[in-house]
Amino acid sequence: MQNDFRVIVFISGRGSNLQSLTRCAKHFNITHVLSNKPEAKGLEFATEHGITPLSRARKDFPSVLQQKEWLYEQAVKLNPDLIVLAGYMQILEPGFVEIFSGKIVNIHPSLLPQFPGLDTHARALASGVKKHGCTVHYVDHEVDTGPIIAQSQCDVLPDDTEATLTEKVLGMEHRLLPWVVNNIATGDILFNEQNEVVYSEQLRTSAKENLFQLGRKI
Ligand code: GRF
């Protein structure tokens, strides 16, 4: 069944979150996958699943910025209802974020605002935190700072390693991201004019049942 709510996904690599989004898409339709890396594995998955891949190599452009601008042009032309950053490893220019204000979400492998940026699992272990997890948030002008939509958390156990934490958290990402995107598509999660995330009552119940935390700041 085709859904009216059109989503495009930005990736840079493997695309396991793209796969879980595709598998769990109940209320939205992923029309295109855009990437700064033509060799990204996720683009092959997109092609195999009837999703249009869009990517051009860095070497085709005089600068990284021009390559990014090409991607931005594609997104603007597509005019999606939502852009999902699922392992997209570049920082978006403020002008682009402005165009899609309240319409870009990102999945990040930590309980933001803890551990923004890279190497989140190693940093969580090194810091000795007892809880770790993942966050889906709206994207603003800075890196990993936008309003938090929802989080999923796990215990950090004494014998956890970077590998075990990566595996645990990735599994949680695969449940959290599609849940958020389905609920944005149905209007159960909204971004209001005051840049706040607003949730329906039904969503609150569903979050509790799934053990997700809403808008949580730790
Ligand atoms: C995920 O851990 C995501 O949170 C992070 O990059 C990783 C991408 O994995 N931003 P995949 O490409 O979705 O498999």
Boltz pocket constraint, residues with backbone or C-beta under 6 A from the ligand:
constraints:
  - pocket:
      binder: B
      contacts: [[A, 11], [A, 13], [A, 14], [A, 15], [A, 16], [A, 17], [A, 18], [A, 86], [A, 87], [A, 88], [A, 107], [A, 108], [A, 109], [A, 170], [A, 173]]
      max_distance: 6.0
